Amino acid sequence: MRNLFDINGKVVVLTGGYGILGRNIAHYLVEQGAKVVALGRSEEQGRELENELKKKGEALFLVSDVLDKKVLEQNREDIVARFGTIDALLNAAGGNMAGATIAPDKTFLDLDLDAFRKVVELNLFGTVLPTQVFVPVMAKNGKGAIVNFCSESALRPLTRVMGYGAAKAAITNYTKYMAAELATKFSPGLRVNAIVPGFILTNQNRSLLTNEDGTLTDRAKTIIAHTPAGRFAEPEELFGTIHYLISDASSFVTGVHSVVDGGFDAFSI
C-alpha cells in the first residue's frame, strides 16, 4: 500500500520563509524530500536560508513581496522554470505592528488606523495575492494544497492585538470561502485549509510575552494558565499538521481549521 503521507518531490512554496516558523518548516519539508521555494523580502536572510536548505535537499529562495502581484507573477515564472510545477502553497507571511495594538493604558480611541490598515493588508491581502497568483499552476494540474496560517486571535478576540485579530479572523472566513470556490470552479483536487497555531515565542511577539530579562510577562503567564498543556508550543509541533494537510492523506479535507494549541481554545473557566 502506498504511503499517503509521502511528500517526496512535491514543490512547496512558502511565503514568510525565513522567520522563526518559516525557517523551521522549510527545514522539515526539505528533510522529508520536498522541493521548497521560500519567498521573502530580504535577499540576505533568504540566501542564508537557501544555503542551509541545499545541504539537505532541493531548495530555492526568491526575493518577493506578498503585496506586489507583479513580483509574485515573476516568482511564479521562475518557480515553474526551475521545478516545472507547484504542488502546495503555505501562506505563512504575516505580522503585527505596535500601532495596531492597544496598550493596557490605551483604548480603542487611540488605535492608529494607518497601522491597522497595514496589518490587515499584510495578513489578509498577503494571503489572497499569493493564492491568486499561484493557483493557476495548481489548477492546470487539477490538484494542489493551500495552507493558510491563522491565529488563536481569529477564534476568540484577544486583548491588545486588535488589528492582527481582525485580519486573522478574516482568514478563517476566506479559507472556507476559497475551499468551495476552487473546488467547484477549478478542480475538486484543489484544497484550501488553515492551521491555527497556539502561542509560540517568535520575534514578532517576544516583547509581548517576555520581559527584558527573559522572564514571562503577566500576559504570557495568563496564556499559559489558560493552556491545558501548560506551556508555549514549539515550532516543530506544527510540522505534522502541515505535512498532513499538503499530503494525499488529507485528500478529502478542505475548508477546515486545524488547531494546534495545547487546548487553549477548548479551555474556559
C-alpha atoms as one frame of an Amber mdcrd trajectory, in Angstrom:
protein
   0.000   0.000   0.000   1.393   3.420  -0.924   2.362   5.906   1.740  -0.346
   8.586   1.759   1.915  10.887   3.736   4.710  10.812   1.166   5.615  14.359
   0.057   8.891  13.441  -1.586   9.353  15.520  -4.725   6.446  17.881  -4.050
   7.165  21.525  -4.884   6.125  23.605  -1.890   6.056  27.419  -1.985   6.440
  29.072   1.407   5.864  32.772   1.978   7.496  34.313   5.042  10.151  31.663
   4.609  12.936  32.895   6.873  11.054  33.822  10.046  11.272  31.539  13.061
   8.275  29.477  11.939   9.027  29.608   8.223  12.666  28.624   8.635  11.837
  25.619  10.809   9.045  24.497   8.480  11.297  24.834   5.441  13.986  22.662
   7.033  11.463  19.996   7.964   9.906  19.851   4.488  13.266  19.584   2.749
  14.213  16.768   5.117  11.039  14.974   4.001  12.092  15.227   0.361  10.004
  18.227  -0.692  11.430  20.878  -3.011  10.996  24.083  -1.048  10.729  27.560
  -2.542  10.988  30.223   0.160   9.786  33.737  -0.598  10.751  36.851   1.336
  11.848  40.466   1.035  15.361  40.184   2.447  17.808  38.696  -0.021  20.498
  38.374   2.653  18.304  36.343   5.014  16.819  34.398   2.146  20.168  33.363
   0.673  21.322  32.276   4.106  18.253  30.047   4.417  18.667  28.714   0.876
  22.254  27.697   1.579  21.162  25.907   4.757  18.413  24.034   2.941  20.576
  22.999  -0.004  22.731  20.990   2.374  19.693  18.762   2.922  17.891  18.750
  -0.422  16.446  20.872  -3.206  15.569  24.447  -2.330  15.285  27.912  -3.835
  14.909  31.391  -2.405  13.289  34.195  -4.369  13.082  37.825  -3.360   9.386
  38.615  -3.188   6.652  40.846  -1.821   3.326  39.248  -0.954   1.614  42.597
  -1.583   3.015  43.046  -5.103   1.235  40.967  -7.724   3.779  41.625 -10.473
   6.636  40.460  -8.278   4.671  37.340  -7.344   3.939  36.627 -11.004   7.666
  36.768 -11.755   8.231  34.415  -8.819   5.718  32.028 -10.367   7.524  32.044
 -13.705  10.872  31.436 -12.013   9.481  28.555  -9.955   7.902  26.836 -12.948
  11.082  27.328 -14.963  13.109  25.689 -12.208  10.821  22.935 -10.932   8.094
  22.638 -13.588   5.123  22.937 -11.268   3.746  23.938  -7.862   2.090  21.356
  -5.616   1.462  23.298  -2.415   1.387  26.844  -1.096   1.942  27.747   2.543
   0.788  31.305   3.236   2.946  31.928   6.301   3.792  35.607   5.717   2.223
  37.929   8.262   2.895  40.063  11.262   1.772  42.838  13.551   2.604  46.493
  14.270   2.663  48.373  17.535   0.182  50.963  16.292  -2.417  48.281  15.568
  -2.325  47.033  19.148  -3.961  48.618  22.162  -1.658  49.022  25.154  -3.023
  48.429  28.673  -3.139  52.180  29.330  -4.847  52.955  25.984  -8.282  52.380
  24.428  -9.787  51.735  21.021  -9.886  55.510  20.525  -6.079  55.539  20.442
  -5.872  52.992  17.625  -3.602  54.020  14.747  -5.828  53.408  11.728  -2.926
  53.537   9.299  -1.111  50.799  11.222  -4.374  48.843  11.480  -4.755  49.040
   7.699  -1.187  47.878   7.094  -1.617  44.879   9.398  -4.818  43.849   7.615
  -3.148  44.281   4.237  -0.110  42.191   5.184  -2.016  39.327   6.778  -5.129
  39.226   4.582  -4.016  40.576   1.220  -0.644  38.927   1.792  -2.548  35.643
   1.718  -5.031  36.493  -1.037  -2.485  37.710  -3.614  -0.087  34.718  -3.497
  -3.082  32.405  -3.752  -4.407  34.289  -6.748  -1.028  34.143  -8.474  -0.078
  30.510  -7.784  -3.491  28.831  -8.146  -3.389  28.752 -11.982  -0.395  26.396
 -11.892  -2.176  24.045  -9.493  -5.425  24.301 -11.446  -3.606  23.211 -14.584
  -2.562  20.064 -12.727  -6.067  19.556 -11.339  -4.753  19.305  -7.787  -2.900
  21.248  -5.136  -2.949  22.109  -1.455  -3.028  25.569   0.120  -2.464  26.079
   3.833  -3.231  29.485   5.304  -1.730  30.497   8.634  -4.338  31.616  11.115
  -4.181  32.507  14.814  -5.829  31.974  18.177  -6.872  35.620  17.875  -9.121
  34.580  14.992 -11.036  32.114  17.146 -11.653  34.455  20.041 -10.854  38.139
  20.493  -7.653  38.521  22.486  -6.877  41.730  24.311  -4.474  44.231  22.735
  -3.950  42.628  19.284  -6.974  44.204  17.632  -5.577  44.668  14.124  -3.913
  41.269  13.954  -7.006  39.546  15.333  -9.287  41.221  12.793  -7.003  40.220
   9.936  -6.677  36.606  11.052 -10.430  36.354  11.661 -10.852  37.321   8.020
  -8.517  34.470   7.079 -10.858  31.950   8.720 -13.751  33.058   6.523 -11.538
  33.361   3.457 -10.244  29.810   3.925 -13.740  28.333   3.919 -14.835  30.507
   1.011 -11.844  29.517  -1.091 -12.299  25.824  -0.360 -15.644  25.942  -2.165
 -14.533  28.435  -4.809 -11.559  26.433  -6.013 -13.181  23.013  -5.803 -16.334
  23.989  -7.710 -14.870  26.383 -10.283 -11.411  24.942 -10.927 -10.935  21.386
  -9.681 -12.115  19.292  -6.719  -8.471  18.351  -6.339  -7.653  21.878  -5.186
  -7.875  22.126  -1.402  -7.633  25.075   0.992  -7.188  24.652   4.735  -5.758
  26.662   7.608  -3.520  25.867  10.521  -4.219  27.649  13.801  -1.035  27.556
  15.881  -1.045  28.010  19.607   1.271  30.527  21.213   4.877  30.229  20.057
   7.656  32.615  21.007   8.682  34.438  17.833  10.473  37.663  17.019   7.090
  39.305  16.477   5.551  38.567  19.871   8.623  38.285  22.091   8.196  41.800
  23.515   4.592  40.986  24.466   5.420  37.676  26.140   8.820  38.180  27.741
  10.498  40.889  29.773  13.964  42.222  29.003  15.471  39.715  31.439  13.738
  36.808  29.677  11.096  36.206  32.335   7.456  35.874  31.344   5.197  38.904
  31.258   1.837  38.838  33.021   0.229  38.312  29.616   2.380  35.250  28.972
   1.560  33.845  32.407  -2.161  34.286  31.693  -1.810  32.493  28.346  -0.063
  29.522  29.914  -2.604  29.429  32.742  -5.309  29.076  30.059  -3.412  26.398
  28.112  -4.120  22.892  29.433  -0.742  21.742  28.111   0.811  24.287  30.472
   3.397  25.779  28.092   4.014  27.538  24.806   4.160  25.487  21.613   7.404
  24.645  19.847   7.690  25.269  16.066   8.229  21.560  15.353   4.827  20.774
  16.846   3.253  22.276  13.721   5.154  20.048  11.315   2.870  17.019  11.491
  -0.283  19.010  10.783   1.291  20.884   7.870   2.682  17.632   6.467  -0.759
  16.037   6.678  -2.526  18.969   5.019  -0.236  19.032   1.973  -0.122  15.255
   1.553  -2.562  12.852  -0.087  -3.517  11.681   3.406  -5.831  14.718   3.552
  -7.177  14.433   0.001 -10.806  14.768   1.224 -10.050  17.541   3.703 -10.775
  21.112   2.666 -12.150  24.243   4.305 -11.059  23.213   7.804  -9.067  24.937
  10.510  -6.603  22.612  12.183  -5.992  23.903  15.697  -2.626  23.089  17.274
  -2.781  24.963  20.562  -2.339  22.648  23.539  -6.049  23.042  24.353  -6.127
  26.864  24.657  -9.292  27.259  22.601 -11.017  24.419  24.464 -10.359  25.857
  27.908 -12.783  28.034  29.848 -13.416  28.949  33.470
